[in-house]
């Protein structure tokens, strides 16, 4: 039976819903910032591991490759689990699993231990974003998801920055083992707070479900719902889930999105892992190279917010925004590769522009676009598939890029990256007219 409420009651529902939603959003933002405290510990500690255990860069790179490989497969598994088990449960499993892995890593004495533990950490780290998407899908309709997920995407940029800064400060006072302990403690404290404070669905706070909010707030795609609202952690019946999943997997646009994610993931992790080394090889000092690389996520924050805001203003059309920004990304990469190493200002500006034009479309792929395709019924599955496809691309950015650079030089490596970027741009143009309601058509419901 459809709800029938007065306009005054409707406005009250909207106010209460948005207030509770903001609280949930802030908690999730803090949790994902915390996730990065147990993700960047290895990249920061790698020089110490090399000197302490006489490991080569190939061996430390192998640890990263194990991480990326398991992370890719785990995205698929955890996406489906997140839709069935509930977002909060999965989120906390990821938090405390990663805490334990970081503590275990700190006791390591050899290559096998490091690779095994860090591979297990990849499984738990893969849970975080998918669980958040599952929770947010209970609170945000597609017409509002671009801005909300754009802001939420800042959490991994801010988390990356804060975790690296913290690790540097800790390493000045403690050993690399101490850094793992401190960062595990930070994430553990954040996880405990989330366990006490987080309410994953409106039903858990006595509020009506998303469809009721959507109807009262004036959405053109409102649907009737029952009088009880959504049960906490519920994401619909199994038949609804399978129906939405089958429709999503049969949608050509969904697989184009996956191709874009694969391409942009390769570009992202190439610059995330190799930009400092490139700047040093071009003659920059380590201090300048580090500061320049920090511009990459900083400008990425601006691109993330702008992309989500513009796409929402365009009636949830993500394709045009992605196409324009990917084209800008290709131009920025070409310019970056041609700037002389003696011009640090231009190199820094170009790297910042790469971050701006990369993170804008990248942030929408497993965020707003996952909500567009999956809705609240299968959003974590959508995010898991999209993210997993992208994660497979990251596997070649370690050993593969190292081989290209060693064997053929930086020019060939940049030619490869530029080619991948053009694939992303061309695929994005194919999504030019795709809208959220075309990605996930509204269901017919009884009045």
C-alpha positions as CSV (number, residue, x, y, z in Angstrom):
1,X,0.0,0.0,0.0
2,X,1.4,3.4,-0.9
3,X,2.1,5.9,1.8
4,X,-0.3,8.9,1.9
5,X,1.1,11.8,3.9
6,X,0.4,15.6,4.1
7,X,2.8,18.1,2.5
8,X,3.9,19.1,6.0
9,X,4.7,15.5,6.9
10,X,6.6,15.2,3.6
11,X,8.8,18.2,4.5
12,X,9.5,16.7,7.9
13,X,10.6,13.4,6.3
14,X,13.0,15.3,4.0
15,X,14.6,17.3,6.9
16,X,15.0,14.2,9.1
17,X,16.3,12.1,6.3
18,X,18.9,14.6,5.2
19,X,20.1,15.2,8.7
20,X,20.6,11.5,9.3
21,X,22.2,11.1,5.9
22,X,24.8,13.8,6.6
23,X,25.8,12.0,9.8
24,X,26.2,8.7,7.9
25,X,28.1,10.4,5.2
26,X,30.6,12.0,7.6
27,X,31.2,8.7,9.4
28,X,31.8,6.8,6.1
29,X,34.2,9.6,4.9
30,X,36.3,9.3,8.1
31,X,36.3,5.5,7.8
32,X,37.7,5.5,4.3
33,X,40.3,8.1,5.2
34,X,41.3,5.6,7.9
35,X,41.5,2.7,5.4
36,X,44.4,4.4,3.7
37,X,46.4,4.4,6.9
38,X,46.7,0.7,6.5
39,X,47.1,0.8,2.7
40,X,50.1,3.1,2.1
41,X,52.2,1.6,4.8
42,X,54.0,-0.8,2.4
43,X,54.8,1.8,-0.3
44,X,56.3,4.1,2.4
45,X,58.2,1.2,4.1
46,X,59.6,-0.4,0.9
47,X,63.0,1.4,1.0
48,X,63.4,0.2,4.6
49,X,62.5,-3.3,3.6
50,X,65.0,-3.3,0.8
51,X,67.9,-2.2,3.1
52,X,66.9,-4.3,6.1
53,X,66.3,-7.6,4.2
54,X,68.5,-7.0,1.1
55,X,65.4,-7.2,-1.1
56,X,65.6,-6.0,-4.7
57,X,63.1,-3.7,-6.3
58,X,61.8,-6.7,-8.3
59,X,61.1,-8.5,-5.0
60,X,59.3,-5.5,-3.4
61,X,57.5,-5.0,-6.7
62,X,56.3,-8.6,-6.5
63,X,54.7,-7.9,-3.1
64,X,52.8,-5.1,-4.8
65,X,51.8,-7.3,-7.7
66,X,50.4,-9.9,-5.2
67,X,48.4,-7.1,-3.6
68,X,47.0,-5.9,-6.9
69,X,46.1,-9.4,-8.1
70,X,44.2,-10.4,-5.0
71,X,42.6,-7.0,-4.8
72,X,41.2,-7.5,-8.3
73,X,39.6,-10.9,-7.6
74,X,38.4,-9.8,-4.1
75,X,36.5,-6.8,-5.6
76,X,34.3,-9.3,-7.5
77,X,33.7,-11.5,-4.5
78,X,33.1,-8.7,-2.0
79,X,30.8,-6.8,-4.3
80,X,28.3,-9.6,-4.3
81,X,28.8,-10.3,-0.6
82,X,28.2,-6.6,0.2
83,X,24.8,-6.7,-1.4
84,X,23.7,-9.8,0.5
85,X,25.3,-9.3,3.9
86,X,24.8,-5.6,4.4
87,X,27.2,-2.7,4.2
88,X,28.1,-2.1,7.8
89,X,29.1,-5.7,8.5
90,X,31.3,-5.8,5.5
91,X,32.8,-2.4,6.2
92,X,33.9,-3.4,9.7
93,X,35.2,-6.8,8.5
94,X,37.4,-4.8,6.2
95,X,38.6,-2.4,8.8
96,X,39.6,-4.8,11.5
97,X,40.9,-7.4,9.0
98,X,43.3,-4.7,7.6
99,X,44.3,-3.7,11.1
100,X,45.3,-7.3,11.9
101,X,47.2,-7.7,8.6
102,X,49.3,-4.5,9.3
103,X,50.1,-5.8,12.8
104,X,51.1,-9.2,11.4
105,X,53.2,-7.6,8.6
106,X,55.3,-5.7,11.2
107,X,56.5,-9.1,12.7
108,X,57.7,-10.3,9.3
109,X,61.3,-11.4,8.6
110,X,61.3,-12.4,5.0
111,X,59.8,-12.2,1.5
112,X,57.3,-15.0,1.8
113,X,55.8,-13.6,5.0
114,X,55.5,-10.1,3.5
115,X,53.8,-11.3,0.3
116,X,51.3,-13.6,2.0
117,X,50.2,-11.0,4.6
118,X,50.0,-8.2,2.2
119,X,48.0,-10.3,-0.2
120,X,45.6,-11.0,2.7
121,X,45.5,-7.2,3.4
122,X,44.5,-6.7,-0.2
123,X,41.3,-8.7,0.4
124,X,40.3,-6.7,3.4
125,X,41.2,-3.4,1.7
126,X,39.0,-4.2,-1.3
127,X,36.0,-4.3,1.0
128,X,36.0,-0.7,2.1
129,X,34.7,1.2,-1.0
130,X,32.2,-1.5,-1.9
131,X,30.7,-1.5,1.5
132,X,30.3,2.2,1.5
133,X,28.6,2.2,-1.9
134,X,26.1,-0.4,-0.5
135,X,25.4,1.9,2.5
136,X,25.1,5.1,0.4
137,X,22.8,3.4,-2.0
138,X,20.2,3.3,0.8
139,X,20.5,7.1,1.2
140,X,21.1,8.7,-2.2
141,X,19.0,8.5,-5.4
142,X,20.7,8.7,-8.8
143,X,19.9,12.4,-9.2
144,X,21.9,13.3,-6.1
145,X,24.6,10.6,-6.3
146,X,27.1,12.5,-8.5
147,X,27.8,15.3,-6.0
148,X,27.7,13.0,-3.0
149,X,30.0,10.4,-4.5
150,X,32.2,13.2,-5.8
151,X,32.7,14.5,-2.3
152,X,33.1,11.0,-0.9
153,X,35.8,10.3,-3.5
154,X,37.9,13.0,-1.8
155,X,38.2,10.6,1.1
156,X,40.8,8.4,-0.7
157,X,42.7,11.4,-1.9
158,X,42.7,13.0,1.6
159,X,43.5,9.6,3.1
160,X,46.4,9.0,0.8
161,X,47.8,12.4,1.6
162,X,47.3,12.2,5.4
163,X,48.6,8.6,5.6
164,X,51.8,9.4,3.7
165,X,52.4,12.5,5.7
166,X,51.8,10.6,9.0
167,X,54.1,7.7,7.9
168,X,56.9,10.1,7.1
169,X,56.6,11.8,10.5
170,X,56.4,8.4,12.4
171,X,59.4,7.0,10.5
172,X,61.5,10.0,11.7
173,X,60.9,8.8,15.3
174,X,60.3,5.0,15.0
175,X,61.3,2.1,12.8
176,X,59.2,0.9,9.9
177,X,57.7,-1.7,12.3
178,X,56.5,1.1,14.6
179,X,54.8,2.8,11.7
180,X,52.7,-0.3,11.0
181,X,51.7,-0.4,14.7
182,X,50.8,3.3,14.8
183,X,48.7,3.2,11.6
184,X,46.9,0.0,12.7
185,X,46.0,1.8,15.9
186,X,44.6,4.8,14.0
187,X,42.4,2.6,11.8
188,X,41.3,0.4,14.7
189,X,40.1,3.5,16.7
190,X,38.2,4.8,13.7
191,X,36.6,1.3,13.2
192,X,35.5,1.2,16.8
193,X,33.8,4.6,16.5
194,X,32.1,3.5,13.3
195,X,30.8,0.3,15.1
196,X,29.2,2.5,17.8
197,X,27.9,5.3,15.6
198,X,27.1,4.1,12.1
199,X,23.5,3.4,11.1
200,X,23.6,1.9,7.6
201,X,20.0,2.4,6.4
202,X,17.1,4.8,7.1
203,X,15.1,1.9,8.6
204,X,17.7,1.6,11.4
205,X,16.8,5.1,12.5
206,X,13.1,4.7,12.2
207,X,13.0,6.7,8.9
208,X,11.2,5.7,5.7
209,X,13.2,4.2,2.9
210,X,14.9,5.9,0.0
211,X,11.9,5.7,-2.4
212,X,9.7,7.6,0.1
213,X,12.3,10.3,0.5
214,X,12.7,10.4,-3.3
215,X,9.0,10.9,-3.8
216,X,8.6,13.6,-1.1
217,X,11.7,15.5,-2.4
218,X,10.2,15.8,-5.9
219,X,12.0,13.1,-7.9
220,X,10.5,12.3,-11.3
221,X,11.2,8.6,-10.7
222,X,9.4,8.1,-7.4
223,X,8.0,4.7,-6.6
224,X,5.4,3.6,-4.0
225,X,6.6,1.7,-1.0
226,X,5.1,0.0,2.0
227,X,4.4,1.6,5.3
228,X,7.2,0.0,7.3
229,X,10.1,1.4,5.3
230,X,13.3,-0.5,4.7
231,X,14.7,-2.9,7.2
232,X,18.2,-2.1,8.4
233,X,20.7,-3.5,6.0
234,X,18.1,-4.8,3.6
235,X,18.8,-4.4,-0.1
236,X,15.6,-6.0,-1.5
237,X,14.6,-9.6,-2.2
238,X,16.7,-12.1,-4.0
239,X,14.5,-12.0,-7.1
240,X,14.8,-8.2,-7.2
241,X,18.6,-8.4,-6.8
242,X,18.9,-11.0,-9.6
243,X,16.6,-9.0,-11.9
244,X,18.6,-5.8,-11.5
245,X,21.9,-7.7,-11.8
246,X,20.9,-9.4,-15.0
247,X,19.7,-6.2,-16.5
248,X,22.9,-4.5,-15.6
249,X,25.1,-7.2,-17.0
250,X,23.1,-7.2,-20.3
251,X,23.6,-3.4,-20.7
252,X,26.2,-2.6,-23.3
253,X,26.9,0.8,-21.6
254,X,27.9,-1.0,-18.4
255,X,30.7,-2.8,-20.2
256,X,31.9,0.4,-21.9
257,X,32.1,1.9,-18.4
258,X,34.3,-1.2,-17.3
259,X,36.6,-0.5,-20.3
260,X,37.0,3.1,-19.2
261,X,37.7,2.0,-15.7
262,X,40.4,-0.5,-16.9
263,X,42.1,2.3,-18.9
264,X,42.0,5.0,-16.2
265,X,43.1,2.6,-13.5
266,X,46.3,1.9,-15.5
267,X,46.9,5.6,-15.9
268,X,46.2,6.4,-12.3
269,X,48.6,3.8,-10.9
270,X,51.3,4.6,-13.3
271,X,51.5,8.1,-12.0
272,X,50.8,7.1,-8.4
273,X,53.7,4.8,-8.4
274,X,56.2,6.2,-10.9
275,X,55.8,10.0,-11.0
276,X,58.5,10.7,-8.4
277,X,60.9,8.4,-10.1
278,X,60.3,10.1,-13.4
279,X,60.9,13.5,-11.9
280,X,64.2,12.4,-10.3
281,X,65.3,10.8,-13.5
282,X,64.7,14.1,-15.3
283,X,67.0,15.9,-12.9
284,X,64.7,17.0,-10.1
285,X,65.9,16.6,-6.5
286,X,64.0,14.3,-4.1
287,X,62.4,17.2,-2.2
288,X,61.1,18.8,-5.4
289,X,59.9,15.5,-6.8
290,X,58.0,14.7,-3.6
291,X,56.3,18.1,-3.5
292,X,55.4,17.9,-7.2
293,X,53.9,14.5,-6.7
294,X,51.7,15.8,-3.9
295,X,50.1,18.1,-6.4
296,X,48.7,15.1,-8.2
297,X,46.0,14.1,-5.5
298,X,45.5,17.8,-4.5
299,X,44.3,18.9,-7.9
300,X,42.5,15.6,-8.2
301,X,40.2,16.8,-5.4
302,X,39.1,19.7,-7.5
303,X,38.5,17.5,-10.5
304,X,36.5,15.0,-8.5
305,X,34.1,17.7,-7.1
306,X,33.7,19.4,-10.4
307,X,33.0,16.2,-12.4
308,X,30.2,15.1,-10.0
309,X,28.6,18.5,-9.8
310,X,28.5,19.1,-13.5
311,X,27.2,15.6,-14.3
312,X,24.4,16.0,-11.8
313,X,23.5,19.4,-13.4
314,X,23.3,17.6,-16.7
315,X,20.6,15.3,-15.6
316,X,23.0,12.6,-14.5
317,X,24.7,12.4,-17.9
318,X,28.2,11.3,-16.9
319,X,29.4,10.5,-20.5
320,X,30.1,14.1,-21.7
321,X,32.0,15.0,-18.5
322,X,34.1,11.9,-18.8
323,X,34.8,12.4,-22.5
324,X,35.9,16.0,-22.1
325,X,38.1,15.3,-19.1
326,X,39.7,12.2,-20.6
327,X,40.6,14.2,-23.7
328,X,42.1,16.9,-21.4
329,X,44.0,14.1,-19.6
330,X,45.5,12.8,-22.9
331,X,46.8,16.3,-23.7
332,X,48.2,16.8,-20.2
333,X,50.1,13.5,-20.3
334,X,51.6,14.4,-23.7
335,X,52.6,17.9,-22.4
336,X,54.1,16.4,-19.2
337,X,56.3,14.0,-21.2
338,X,57.7,16.8,-23.3
339,X,58.5,19.4,-20.6
340,X,62.2,19.7,-19.9
341,X,63.4,18.4,-16.6
342,X,65.0,21.8,-15.9
343,X,61.5,23.5,-15.7
344,X,60.1,22.2,-12.4
345,X,57.2,24.8,-12.3
346,X,55.8,23.6,-15.6
347,X,56.3,19.9,-14.7
348,X,54.4,20.5,-11.4
349,X,51.6,22.3,-13.2
350,X,51.3,19.6,-15.8
351,X,51.2,16.9,-13.1
352,X,48.5,18.8,-11.3
353,X,46.5,19.0,-14.5
354,X,46.9,15.3,-15.0
355,X,45.5,14.7,-11.5
356,X,42.6,17.1,-12.1
357,X,41.6,15.5,-15.4
358,X,42.2,11.9,-14.3
359,X,40.4,11.8,-10.9
360,X,37.3,13.6,-12.2
361,X,36.1,10.8,-14.4
362,X,37.8,8.1,-12.3
363,X,35.9,9.0,-9.2
364,X,32.6,8.6,-10.9
365,X,33.2,5.1,-12.2
366,X,32.8,3.0,-9.1
367,X,30.8,5.8,-7.4
368,X,28.0,7.7,-9.0
369,X,28.0,5.4,-12.1
370,X,27.8,2.3,-10.0
371,X,24.7,3.8,-8.3
372,X,23.3,4.7,-11.7
373,X,23.5,1.1,-12.9
374,X,23.0,-0.9,-9.7
375,X,20.5,1.3,-7.8
376,X,20.1,0.3,-4.2
377,X,19.4,-3.3,-5.2
378,X,22.8,-4.2,-6.6
379,X,25.0,-1.1,-6.2
380,X,27.8,-3.0,-4.4
381,X,27.9,-5.6,-7.2
382,X,28.1,-2.9,-9.8
383,X,30.9,-1.1,-8.0
384,X,32.6,-4.5,-7.4
385,X,32.6,-5.5,-11.1
386,X,33.7,-2.0,-12.3
387,X,36.4,-1.7,-9.7
388,X,37.6,-5.3,-10.3
389,X,38.0,-4.7,-14.0
390,X,40.0,-1.6,-13.2
391,X,42.1,-3.4,-10.6
392,X,43.2,-6.0,-13.1
393,X,44.8,-3.2,-15.0
394,X,46.8,-2.2,-12.1
395,X,48.7,-5.5,-12.1
396,X,50.8,-4.4,-15.1
397,X,51.7,-1.0,-13.7
398,X,54.3,-2.4,-11.4
399,X,56.5,-5.0,-13.0
400,X,55.2,-4.2,-16.5
401,X,56.0,-0.5,-16.4
402,X,59.4,-1.2,-14.8
403,X,60.2,-3.5,-17.6
404,X,59.2,-0.9,-20.3
405,X,61.3,1.8,-18.6
406,X,64.3,-0.4,-18.1
407,X,64.2,-1.9,-21.6
408,X,62.9,0.9,-23.8
409,X,63.0,4.1,-21.8
410,X,60.5,6.7,-20.6
411,X,59.4,7.8,-24.1
412,X,58.0,4.3,-24.9
413,X,56.4,4.1,-21.4
414,X,54.6,7.4,-22.0
415,X,53.5,6.3,-25.4
416,X,51.9,3.3,-23.8
417,X,50.2,5.4,-21.2
418,X,48.9,7.9,-23.7
419,X,47.5,5.1,-25.9
420,X,45.6,3.8,-22.9
421,X,44.3,7.2,-22.2
422,X,43.0,7.6,-25.7
423,X,41.1,4.3,-25.3
424,X,39.4,5.8,-22.2
425,X,38.5,9.0,-24.1
426,X,37.1,7.2,-27.1
427,X,35.0,4.9,-24.9
428,X,33.7,7.8,-22.9
429,X,32.4,9.5,-26.1
430,X,30.3,6.3,-26.7
431,X,28.5,7.1,-23.3
432,X,27.7,10.7,-24.4
433,X,23.9,10.3,-24.3
434,X,23.6,7.7,-21.5
435,X,21.6,8.8,-18.5
436,X,21.0,7.3,-15.1
437,X,17.5,6.2,-15.8
438,X,18.7,4.6,-19.1
439,X,21.3,2.7,-17.1
440,X,18.8,1.5,-14.6
441,X,15.2,1.9,-16.0
442,X,12.6,2.6,-13.3
443,X,10.3,-0.2,-12.4
444,X,6.5,-0.1,-12.9
445,X,4.7,-0.1,-9.5
446,X,1.2,0.0,-8.4
447,X,-0.1,3.3,-7.2
